[in-house]
Amino acid sequence: MLKTRPRHPRLSNGGRVRARASLNADLKAVGIPHQWYNVVADLSVKPPPPLHPKTFEPVKPEDLSPLFPDELIRQEASTDKFIDIPEEVLDIYSLWRPTPLIRFILILQS
């Protein structure tokens, strides 16, 4: 019978990722962000605006309001470098927020 070693994901530089994480991560050690970073603000060439599927014209905020909350439309249209995270979302983040490592592990398990 062949014995095989556990397979770990490989990094782009050829190294292997091997990590263990607790799902009860200490939020005080990690910290909860209070702003999202908007990468569009730092792009030298801005992406084109989304087009309306019927008119093929740039979408106006009033076209999106039946589909999305106003706060989300404001965030999507913003050119600010940092966008404040709404209080409701911060309240949920304070309950539990998985770290990137935990999210990575959960993706590998699915």
Phi and psi restraints in degrees (value plus and minus 20) as a CYANA .aco file:
   2 LEU   PHI     -99.2   -59.2
   2 LEU   PSI     117.0   157.0
   3 LYS   PHI    -122.4   -82.4
   3 LYS   PSI     108.8   148.8
   4 THR   PHI    -135.9   -95.9
   4 THR   PSI     129.0   169.0
   5 ARG   PHI    -105.1   -65.1
   5 ARG   PSI     132.3   172.3
   6 PRO   PHI     -83.2   -43.2
   6 PRO   PSI     119.6   159.6
   7 ARG   PHI    -108.8   -68.8
   7 ARG   PSI     112.8   152.8
   8 HIS   PHI    -138.6   -98.6
   8 HIS   PSI     126.3   166.3
   9 PRO   PHI     -80.8   -40.8
   9 PRO   PSI     126.9   166.9
  10 ARG   PHI    -117.7   -77.7
  10 ARG   PSI     123.4   163.4
  11 LEU   PHI    -100.6   -60.6
  11 LEU   PSI     145.0   185.0
  12 SER   PHI     -84.6   -44.6
  12 SER   PSI     -44.8    -4.8
  13 ASN   PHI    -108.2   -68.2
  13 ASN   PSI     -13.0    27.0
  14 GLY   PHI      76.9   116.9
  14 GLY   PSI     -33.8     6.2
  15 GLY   PHI     -92.1   -52.1
  15 GLY   PSI     149.6   189.6
  16 ARG   PHI    -131.3   -91.3
  16 ARG   PSI     126.9   166.9
  17 VAL   PHI    -116.9   -76.9
  17 VAL   PSI     105.4   145.4
  18 ARG   PHI    -160.6  -120.6
  18 ARG   PSI      92.4   132.4
  19 ALA   PHI    -166.0  -126.0
  19 ALA   PSI     131.8   171.8
  20 ARG   PHI    -149.1  -109.1
  20 ARG   PSI     120.2   160.2
  21 ALA   PHI    -159.7  -119.7
  21 ALA   PSI     128.9   168.9
  22 SER   PHI    -112.0   -72.0
  22 SER   PSI     118.5   158.5
  23 LEU   PHI     -93.1   -53.1
  23 LEU   PSI     -31.2     8.8
  24 ASN   PHI    -119.9   -79.9
  24 ASN   PSI      36.6    76.6
  25 ALA   PHI     -85.6   -45.6
  25 ALA   PSI     125.8   165.8
  26 ASP   PHI    -101.0   -61.0
  26 ASP   PSI      90.5   130.5
  27 LEU   PHI     -86.3   -46.3
  27 LEU   PSI     -49.5    -9.5
  28 LYS   PHI     -87.3   -47.3
  28 LYS   PSI     -53.9   -13.9
  29 ALA   PHI     -91.8   -51.8
  29 ALA   PSI     -56.6   -16.6
  30 VAL   PHI    -103.7   -63.7
  30 VAL   PSI     -63.5   -23.5
  31 GLY   PHI      68.9   108.9
  31 GLY   PSI     126.1   166.1
  32 ILE   PHI    -124.1   -84.1
  32 ILE   PSI     105.4   145.4
  33 PRO   PHI     -88.4   -48.4
  33 PRO   PSI     129.2   169.2
  34 HIS   PHI    -131.6   -91.6
  34 HIS   PSI     -24.6    15.4
  35 GLN   PHI    -162.5  -122.5
  35 GLN   PSI     126.7   166.7
  36 TRP   PHI    -114.7   -74.7
  36 TRP   PSI     127.0   167.0
  37 TYR   PHI    -111.5   -71.5
  37 TYR   PSI     109.4   149.4
  38 ASN   PHI    -121.6   -81.6
  38 ASN   PSI      84.1   124.1
  39 VAL   PHI     -85.8   -45.8
  39 VAL   PSI     -46.5    -6.5
  40 VAL   PHI     -80.9   -40.9
  40 VAL   PSI     -51.2   -11.2
  41 ALA   PHI     -83.4   -43.4
  41 ALA   PSI     -48.2    -8.2
  42 ASP   PHI    -117.6   -77.6
  42 ASP   PSI     -21.8    18.2
  43 LEU   PHI     -95.2   -55.2
  43 LEU   PSI     117.9   157.9
  44 SER   PHI     -93.8   -53.8
  44 SER   PSI     -53.4   -13.4
  45 VAL   PHI    -136.5   -96.5
  45 VAL   PSI      95.4   135.4
  46 LYS   PHI     -93.4   -53.4
  46 LYS   PSI     125.3   165.3
  47 PRO   PHI     -89.1   -49.1
  47 PRO   PSI     131.7   171.7
  48 PRO   PHI     -88.4   -48.4
  48 PRO   PSI     132.4   172.4
  49 PRO   PHI     -88.0   -48.0
  49 PRO   PSI     132.8   172.8
  50 PRO   PHI     -85.6   -45.6
  50 PRO   PSI     127.0   167.0
  51 LEU   PHI    -122.2   -82.2
  51 LEU   PSI     126.2   166.2
  52 HIS   PHI     -89.2   -49.2
  52 HIS   PSI     113.5   153.5
  53 PRO   PHI     -86.5   -46.5
  53 PRO   PSI     -43.1    -3.1
  54 LYS   PHI    -113.5   -73.5
  54 LYS   PSI     -63.7   -23.7
  55 THR   PHI    -114.4   -74.4
  55 THR   PSI     -37.4     2.6
  56 PHE   PHI      39.6    79.6
  56 PHE   PSI       4.6    44.6
  57 GLU   PHI    -120.5   -80.5
  57 GLU   PSI     139.8   179.8
  58 PRO   PHI     -77.4   -37.4
  58 PRO   PSI     118.9   158.9
  59 VAL   PHI     -91.3   -51.3
  59 VAL   PSI     116.2   156.2
  60 LYS   PHI    -116.5   -76.5
  60 LYS   PSI     134.8   174.8
  61 PRO   PHI     -76.0   -36.0
  61 PRO   PSI     -54.6   -14.6
  62 GLU   PHI     -89.4   -49.4
  62 GLU   PSI     -42.9    -2.9
  63 ASP   PHI     -91.6   -51.6
  63 ASP   PSI     -50.9   -10.9
  64 LEU   PHI    -108.2   -68.2
  64 LEU   PSI     -38.6     1.4
  65 SER   PHI     -80.5   -40.5
  65 SER   PSI     -51.2   -11.2
  66 PRO   PHI     -89.8   -49.8
  66 PRO   PSI     -40.3    -0.3
  67 LEU   PHI    -118.6   -78.6
  67 LEU   PSI     -54.1   -14.1
  68 PHE   PHI    -148.8  -108.8
  68 PHE   PSI     134.2   174.2
  69 PRO   PHI     -85.8   -45.8
  69 PRO   PSI     131.5   171.5
  70 ASP   PHI     -78.8   -38.8
  70 ASP   PSI     -57.7   -17.7
  71 GLU   PHI     -82.8   -42.8
  71 GLU   PSI     -59.8   -19.8
  72 LEU   PHI     -86.8   -46.8
  72 LEU   PSI     -59.9   -19.9
  73 ILE   PHI     -83.7   -43.7
  73 ILE   PSI     -61.6   -21.6
  74 ARG   PHI     -82.8   -42.8
  74 ARG   PSI     -61.6   -21.6
  75 GLN   PHI     -86.6   -46.6
  75 GLN   PSI     -61.5   -21.5
  76 GLU   PHI     -86.5   -46.5
  76 GLU   PSI     -52.9   -12.9
  77 ALA   PHI    -109.2   -69.2
  77 ALA   PSI     -26.4    13.6
  78 SER   PHI     -90.9   -50.9
  78 SER   PSI     125.2   165.2
  79 THR   PHI    -131.2   -91.2
  79 THR   PSI     -11.8    28.2
  80 ASP   PHI     -89.1   -49.1
  80 ASP   PSI     127.9   167.9
  81 LYS   PHI     -91.0   -51.0
  81 LYS   PSI     -56.2   -16.2
  82 PHE   PHI    -144.6  -104.6
  82 PHE   PSI     119.6   159.6
  83 ILE   PHI    -139.8   -99.8
  83 ILE   PSI     105.8   145.8
  84 ASP   PHI     -83.1   -43.1
  84 ASP   PSI     115.8   155.8
  85 ILE   PHI     -99.1   -59.1
  85 ILE   PSI     110.3   150.3
  86 PRO   PHI     -79.3   -39.3
  86 PRO   PSI     128.8   168.8
  87 GLU   PHI     -76.4   -36.4
  87 GLU   PSI     -58.3   -18.3
  88 GLU   PHI     -81.2   -41.2
  88 GLU   PSI     -59.2   -19.2
  89 VAL   PHI     -91.6   -51.6
  89 VAL   PSI     -59.4   -19.4
  90 LEU   PHI     -81.5   -41.5
  90 LEU   PSI     -57.6   -17.6
  91 ASP   PHI     -81.2   -41.2
  91 ASP   PSI     -60.9   -20.9
  92 ILE   PHI     -90.4   -50.4
  92 ILE   PSI     -60.3   -20.3
  93 TYR   PHI     -79.7   -39.7
  93 TYR   PSI     -56.5   -16.5
  94 SER   PHI     -89.2   -49.2
  94 SER   PSI     -44.0    -4.0
  95 LEU   PHI     -88.7   -48.7
  95 LEU   PSI     -72.8   -32.8
  96 TRP   PHI    -188.9  -148.9
  96 TRP   PSI     111.8   151.8
  97 ARG   PHI    -156.3  -116.3
  97 ARG   PSI      94.5   134.5
  98 PRO   PHI     -87.2   -47.2
  98 PRO   PSI     120.7   160.7
  99 THR   PHI     -94.6   -54.6
  99 THR   PSI     143.9   183.9
 100 PRO   PHI     -76.9   -36.9
 100 PRO   PSI     -55.1   -15.1
 101 LEU   PHI     -85.3   -45.3
 101 LEU   PSI     -62.8   -22.8
 102 ILE   PHI     -85.3   -45.3
 102 ILE   PSI     -62.2   -22.2
 103 ARG   PHI     -80.9   -40.9
 103 ARG   PSI     -59.9   -19.9
 104 PHE   PHI     -81.9   -41.9
 104 PHE   PSI     -66.1   -26.1
 105 ILE   PHI     -82.5   -42.5
 105 ILE   PSI     -62.4   -22.4
 106 LEU   PHI     -85.0   -45.0
 106 LEU   PSI     -55.4   -15.4
 107 ILE   PHI     -86.6   -46.6
 107 ILE   PSI     -61.3   -21.3
 108 LEU   PHI     -84.1   -44.1
 108 LEU   PSI     -53.8   -13.8
 109 GLN   PHI     -95.9   -55.9
 109 GLN   PSI     -41.7    -1.7
